[in-house]
Amino acid sequence: MITSLSTPVLQTTDLDFHHFELADAPFLLRLMNQPSYHRFIGDRNLRSLSDMEDYLTQKILPSYPNNGFGLYKLSLRQTHQAIGMFGLLSRPFLPAVDIGYVLLDEFSGKGYAFSAAQALVQYATTVLHLPRLLAIVLPGNVRSIHLLKKLGFTFQGTFSLPSGEILEKHAKELAAIV
C-alpha cells in the first residue's frame, strides 16, 4: 500500500491530492500499466521502476514549479492509500489547460472520480483562476464522457493529437460554472 503523509494540495471529505514524489514510482507503474490505462489513455512503455522514475523526473515533477499545478496522487483520506492520479496539464497543442485523471480499476465506480474531478475543477477556477478548462477523451471511454458531462463540460468536436490519435474534445468556459 502506498501512503502519503505530506500536506495535501487539495482535499475533499474523503480524498487528498498530493504532489507526486520519486517514492511513488511503484504505484504509478501499477496504475499506468493497467489494461484500462493503455486502452483509454495510452501505453507509455513504462515497464520498470527506473523507467517510471525517469518519467516522474522528466514529465510529472517539473510541472509543479513550471506551471504551478500538475498531476496529483489521489489518496483516500482516512487510510492514505493511493488510488489514482488527477490533475491539470499544460499541453502545447491545446489552447487551454486540460484535466486528466485515472483511478486504479478497483476504485472505479465508487464515486471517487466525480468527487475528485469536481474538487479539481473548483480548484482550477477559484485558486488558480484558470479562465478555461479542457478535457480530452477517446470516443469509447463512456465513463469519462459521462463524468465530463456531469461536470458541465460540453462536446466541442474531434481533433487529432500530434501522435495521430483521434480524440473527442470536451470544453467548458469555467466562468460559467457556479
Number of C-alpha atoms within 10 A of each C-alpha: 9 14 16 23 9 9 11 17 13 16 19 15 10 13 23 24 28 22 21 21 15 15 14 19 21 16 20 24 18 13 21 24 16 14 13 17 18 14 12 15 17 13 15 13 11 17 13 12 17 13 15 23 21 15 17 19 15 11 13 19 19 14 17 14 9 10 11 10 20 22 22 25 26 30 24 20 18 10 13 16 17 25 25 25 24 22 22 23 21 16 10 8 9 13 11 17 18 18 21 20 19 21 22 18 14 8 13 14 11 9 9 20 22 17 14 25 19 18 17 22 20 17 16 21 18 13 10 12 12 17 15 17 22 23 25 23 20 17 14 12 14 11 13 20 22 13 15 24 15 12 15 17 21 17 16 12 10 15 13 12 12 8 6 8 10 15 17 19 20 21 21 20 15 20 13 9 12 5
